[in-house]
Amino acid sequence: MKKLSQKLNKGKLYLIPTIIGEDTQQEVLPNIIIKHIKDINIFYVENLRTARRHIKRLVKEKDIDKTIFYSFGKHDTINLEKDLLTHIIKGEDVGVLSEAGTPCIADPGAEIVKYAHEFQIEIVPLTGPCSITLALMASGMNGQNFAFLGYLPINTNERKKKIKSIEVIAKKNKQTQIFIETPYRNNQLFDTILKTCNSDTNLCLATNLTLTSQDIKTRKISEWRNRKINLHKKPTIFLIS
């Protein structure tokens, strides 16, 4: 285990959730998040532009030009020794700000947290919206035994095999299976589920979570087949049991 001197007044690493639905700051973000965003001046963010705009909306008086941002999107290269440790050793707190929802849960950020653990840096996870847990809570499915699978294969044949495998596991283990898709491919995934799964399998669609247009319904596949559903470009969590 790597260590920093115990004599150092080390900074902390804060994991900061953000909104998952546009203009829902007041409804879903607790005051403690706003307080920490106000106090912290070094952030790791997925997207510089949207992060700056989000922070400015939450804390209007914050001087964005004096705030340090490091981008950790999937195409970015980060130097945690040079950047993160430098601030922590100085006693400065650092925030990891998700693009939507909760850092490290179906979002990047775990690499930063893992590195911080190696140097015994205190990690402070903050409460905020997470679409996966919100969907599970409202689905009526097993919340004691569940798995989040991320994105399913894009290839049609591979996707069908994966969905069939998910269905078998859900039934055999009584384990809720949770997965997502890029919003513009939601309809294709939904159609494949209807064509692949058994009629008595339960499917929950949790769409536009935290928005006024939020819609969460659990139905058997046989019932979904009789409905006209349009999920195009609507952020959706899929759950099967």
C-alpha positions as CSV (number, residue, x, y, z in Angstrom):
1,M,0.0,0.0,0.0
2,K,1.4,3.4,-1.0
3,K,1.2,6.0,1.6
4,L,1.4,9.8,2.0
5,S,2.9,11.1,5.2
6,Q,0.5,11.1,8.1
7,K,1.8,14.6,9.0
8,L,0.4,16.0,5.8
9,N,-2.9,17.9,6.0
10,K,-4.2,16.0,3.0
11,G,-7.1,17.1,0.9
12,K,-10.1,14.8,0.3
13,L,-11.6,13.4,-2.9
14,Y,-15.4,14.2,-3.2
15,L,-17.6,12.2,-5.5
16,I,-20.3,14.6,-6.6
17,P,-23.5,13.5,-8.3
18,T,-25.3,15.8,-10.7
19,I,-28.7,15.9,-12.4
20,I,-29.9,13.2,-14.8
21,G,-32.8,15.3,-16.1
22,E,-32.4,18.9,-17.4
23,D,-33.3,21.7,-15.0
24,T,-33.9,19.5,-12.0
25,Q,-31.2,21.0,-9.8
26,Q,-33.6,22.2,-7.1
27,E,-35.6,19.0,-7.0
28,V,-32.9,16.4,-6.8
29,L,-29.7,17.9,-5.5
30,P,-29.3,18.2,-1.7
31,N,-27.8,21.4,-0.3
32,I,-24.6,19.6,0.8
33,I,-23.7,19.2,-2.9
34,I,-24.0,22.9,-3.6
35,K,-21.9,23.7,-0.5
36,H,-19.1,21.4,-1.6
37,I,-19.2,22.7,-5.2
38,K,-18.9,26.2,-3.7
39,D,-15.9,25.3,-1.6
40,I,-14.0,23.1,-4.0
41,N,-11.9,24.7,-6.7
42,I,-10.4,21.6,-8.4
43,F,-12.6,19.3,-10.4
44,Y,-12.3,16.2,-12.5
45,V,-15.1,16.3,-15.1
46,E,-16.3,14.3,-18.1
47,N,-17.1,17.3,-20.2
48,L,-15.6,20.7,-19.5
49,R,-18.3,22.8,-21.2
50,T,-21.3,21.2,-19.5
51,A,-19.5,21.0,-16.1
52,R,-18.6,24.6,-16.1
53,R,-22.2,25.6,-17.1
54,H,-23.7,23.2,-14.4
55,I,-21.4,24.6,-11.7
56,K,-22.2,28.2,-12.6
57,R,-25.9,27.5,-12.4
58,L,-25.6,26.0,-9.0
59,V,-23.2,28.6,-7.6
60,K,-23.7,31.9,-9.5
61,E,-21.0,33.7,-7.5
62,K,-18.3,31.1,-8.2
63,D,-15.4,32.4,-10.3
64,I,-15.2,29.7,-13.0
65,D,-12.0,31.2,-14.5
66,K,-10.2,30.6,-11.2
67,T,-11.5,27.0,-11.0
68,I,-9.2,24.2,-12.2
69,F,-10.7,21.5,-14.4
70,Y,-9.3,18.2,-15.5
71,S,-11.1,16.3,-18.2
72,F,-11.4,12.5,-17.7
73,G,-13.7,11.6,-20.6
74,K,-13.1,8.3,-22.5
75,H,-10.8,10.1,-25.0
76,D,-8.7,12.0,-22.4
77,T,-5.4,11.0,-20.9
78,I,-5.0,11.9,-17.2
79,N,-1.9,12.1,-15.1
80,L,-3.1,11.5,-11.5
81,E,0.3,11.6,-10.0
82,K,1.0,15.1,-11.4
83,D,-2.4,16.5,-11.0
84,L,-4.4,14.8,-8.3
85,L,-1.6,14.2,-5.8
86,T,-0.2,17.7,-6.2
87,H,-3.5,19.2,-5.0
88,I,-4.1,16.6,-2.3
89,I,-0.6,17.1,-0.8
90,K,-1.3,20.8,-0.6
91,G,-4.4,20.1,1.5
92,E,-6.8,21.0,-1.3
93,D,-10.0,19.1,-1.8
94,V,-10.8,17.7,-5.2
95,G,-14.2,16.9,-6.7
96,V,-15.1,14.2,-9.3
97,L,-18.2,15.5,-11.1
98,S,-20.3,13.2,-13.1
99,E,-21.8,14.2,-16.4
100,A,-25.1,12.8,-15.3
101,G,-26.0,11.0,-12.2
102,T,-23.5,9.4,-9.8
103,P,-19.7,9.2,-10.5
104,C,-18.4,5.7,-11.0
105,I,-21.8,4.1,-11.3
106,A,-22.3,3.5,-15.1
107,D,-20.0,6.4,-15.4
108,P,-16.2,6.8,-15.5
109,G,-14.3,7.8,-12.4
110,A,-13.4,4.5,-10.8
111,E,-9.7,4.9,-11.9
112,I,-9.4,8.1,-10.0
113,V,-11.0,6.6,-6.9
114,K,-8.8,3.5,-7.1
115,Y,-5.7,5.7,-7.3
116,A,-6.8,7.7,-4.3
117,H,-7.2,4.6,-2.2
118,E,-3.6,3.6,-3.1
119,F,-2.4,6.7,-1.3
120,Q,-4.9,6.5,1.5
121,I,-6.7,9.6,0.4
122,E,-10.1,10.0,2.1
123,I,-13.0,9.4,-0.3
124,V,-16.3,11.2,0.4
125,P,-19.2,10.0,-1.7
126,L,-22.2,12.4,-1.8
127,T,-25.8,11.6,-2.1
128,G,-27.6,12.4,-5.4
129,P,-29.6,10.9,-8.2
130,C,-28.6,7.6,-9.7
131,S,-30.9,6.4,-12.5
132,I,-30.1,2.7,-11.9
133,T,-31.1,2.6,-8.3
134,L,-34.1,4.9,-8.9
135,A,-35.3,2.5,-11.6
136,L,-34.8,-0.6,-9.4
137,M,-36.6,1.0,-6.5
138,A,-39.6,1.7,-8.6
139,S,-39.7,-1.5,-10.6
140,G,-41.2,-3.9,-8.1
141,M,-38.4,-6.3,-8.9
142,N,-35.9,-8.0,-6.6
143,G,-33.8,-5.3,-4.9
144,Q,-31.9,-7.9,-2.8
145,N,-30.3,-9.6,-5.7
146,F,-29.6,-7.7,-8.9
147,A,-26.9,-7.1,-11.6
148,F,-26.1,-4.1,-13.7
149,L,-24.9,-5.1,-17.1
150,G,-24.2,-1.8,-18.8
151,Y,-24.7,-1.8,-22.5
152,L,-25.7,-4.9,-24.5
153,P,-23.9,-5.9,-27.8
154,I,-24.9,-3.9,-30.8
155,N,-24.7,-6.9,-33.2
156,T,-28.2,-8.3,-33.7
157,N,-27.3,-12.0,-33.2
158,E,-25.1,-11.3,-30.3
159,R,-27.7,-9.1,-28.7
160,K,-30.4,-11.8,-29.0
161,K,-28.1,-14.4,-27.4
162,K,-27.3,-11.9,-24.6
163,I,-30.9,-11.1,-23.9
164,K,-31.8,-14.8,-23.8
165,S,-28.9,-15.4,-21.4
166,I,-30.1,-12.5,-19.2
167,E,-33.6,-13.9,-19.1
168,V,-32.4,-17.4,-18.1
169,I,-30.2,-15.9,-15.3
170,A,-33.1,-13.7,-14.0
171,K,-35.4,-16.7,-13.7
172,K,-32.8,-19.2,-12.4
173,N,-31.3,-16.9,-9.8
174,K,-34.3,-14.7,-9.1
175,Q,-31.9,-11.9,-9.9
176,T,-33.1,-8.6,-11.4
177,Q,-31.1,-7.8,-14.6
178,I,-30.5,-4.1,-15.3
179,F,-29.1,-2.7,-18.5
180,I,-29.1,0.5,-20.7
181,E,-28.8,1.6,-24.2
182,T,-27.8,4.8,-26.1
183,P,-31.2,6.6,-26.3
184,Y,-31.3,6.7,-30.1
185,R,-31.1,2.9,-30.1
186,N,-33.7,2.3,-27.4
187,N,-36.5,1.3,-29.8
188,Q,-34.3,-1.3,-31.5
189,L,-33.4,-2.8,-28.2
190,F,-37.0,-2.8,-27.0
191,D,-38.1,-4.6,-30.2
192,T,-35.4,-7.2,-29.8
193,I,-36.5,-7.9,-26.2
194,L,-40.1,-8.4,-27.3
195,K,-39.1,-10.8,-30.0
196,T,-36.6,-12.7,-27.8
197,C,-38.1,-13.1,-24.4
198,N,-40.8,-15.4,-23.1
199,S,-44.3,-14.0,-22.7
200,D,-44.3,-14.3,-18.9
201,T,-41.0,-12.5,-18.4
202,N,-41.3,-9.2,-16.6
203,L,-39.8,-6.1,-18.2
204,C,-39.6,-2.7,-16.6
205,L,-39.0,0.5,-18.6
206,A,-37.9,3.5,-16.5
207,T,-37.8,6.5,-18.8
208,N,-36.9,10.2,-18.2
209,L,-36.2,9.7,-14.6
210,T,-36.6,12.8,-12.3
211,L,-38.3,14.8,-15.1
212,T,-42.0,15.7,-15.1
213,S,-42.3,13.3,-18.1
214,Q,-41.0,10.4,-16.0
215,D,-42.6,7.1,-16.8
216,I,-41.9,3.8,-15.0
217,K,-43.9,0.7,-15.8
218,T,-43.4,-3.0,-15.2
219,R,-45.4,-5.3,-17.4
220,K,-45.1,-8.9,-18.7
221,I,-43.7,-9.2,-22.2
222,S,-47.1,-10.4,-23.5
223,E,-48.6,-7.0,-22.3
224,W,-45.8,-4.9,-23.8
225,R,-46.3,-6.6,-27.2
226,N,-49.8,-5.1,-27.3
227,R,-48.6,-1.5,-26.7
228,K,-47.1,1.1,-29.0
229,I,-44.0,2.5,-27.2
230,N,-41.7,5.1,-28.5
231,L,-38.4,5.3,-26.5
232,H,-36.4,7.2,-29.1
233,K,-34.0,9.6,-27.5
234,K,-35.6,9.1,-24.1
235,P,-33.0,8.0,-21.5
236,T,-34.3,4.6,-20.3
237,I,-33.3,1.9,-17.9
238,F,-34.3,-1.6,-18.8
239,L,-35.0,-4.2,-16.1
240,I,-35.8,-7.9,-16.6
241,S,-37.0,-10.4,-14.0
